[in-house]
Amino acid sequence: MNFTKDSIKIDPAKEFEKISTKLRDDVTKKLKKRGAVVGISGGIDSSVVLAICAKTFGPERVVGVMLPENDSNPDSLELATKLAEKFNVKYIVENMTDALAGFGCYRRRDEAIKNVFPEYNNNYKAKITLPTNLLEKDLLNVFQLTIIAPDGSTKSERLPLKEYLQIVAASNFKQRSRMSMLYYHAESRNYAVIGTGNKNEHEQGFFVKYGDGGADIKPITHLFKTQVFQLAEYLEVPDEIRKRTPTTDTYSAEQTQEEFFYRVPFAILDTVWFGWENNVPVEKIAEALQLTKSNVEAIINDIQRKIRTTEYLRMEPL
């Protein structure tokens, strides 16, 4: 295989036709549904899925649902609205704050944060990060909690296991509540819920089981993030969305997907992963990306570790 950094490129026109044909067949023939519901956040993945659905079924048989809550970035709602209008799709805004407060999402999360930082209150912002860049060191995934005071000053501490689990469990109410709302709008129309997870998220476990992992069909789980961007350009997803840095939009402080989970830029991560899956020697991958052999090995080790430790998320109930 003549491996280069461009080896991961796809033919977006052919890829769209392949996805669209199977999506139409799955929704109408297998599921016997009349259309599609997509949760849209102004992110690249949900934008591409909405565009695919609009072009596959016609915009009149697609509903985009925006699901903001207290911690959401206002840009998400603005960009999602622009997306829906671009593809002439009906959209609905469901504010999830009251539902999440009812579940105790914010209270349970803040309780755990205060165990680490007693001074934390509603005027602060917080996020969880993986601070180590994989190109510097191959270390285990050790999460840190960062709080940002009203004056902009920050504090970070290694997050103890008990508090980490409680923060994540409480925050996962967000994805699970959104999934329930999507199914309400789908079932009330006899539509299918179309998932928006890509290969990076699905294979490495960057999703919530029965949350954003809950859908009737997942049409882009075979595509790397960089390939989703290629498809977005072909489908003419608005520039503002294509240029937006992918974020989790889960915690109150702004947080990129890279700093929270992936630890390396997608352009590098995806190319290394593609090479590894296609049995390209580590030395050739490193040469193509102008990295060291140890850099590539560290990235592959991290991918393998995440796939292995998140296998339970992809399992059917036993």
Secondary structure by P-SEA (a helix, b strand, c coil): ccccccccccaaaaaaaaaaaaaaaaaccccccccccccccccaaaaaaaaaaaaacccccbbbbbbbcccccaaaaaaaaaaaaaabbbbbbbbaaaaaaaaaaaaaaaaaaaaaccccccccccccccccccccccccbbbbbbbbccccbbbbccccaaaaaaaaaaaaaaaaaaaaaaaaaaaaacbbbbbbccaaaaaaccccccccccccccccccccaaaaaaaaaaaccccccccccccccccccccccccccccccaaaaaaaaaaaaacccaaaaaaaacccaaaaaaaaaaaaaaaaaacccccccc
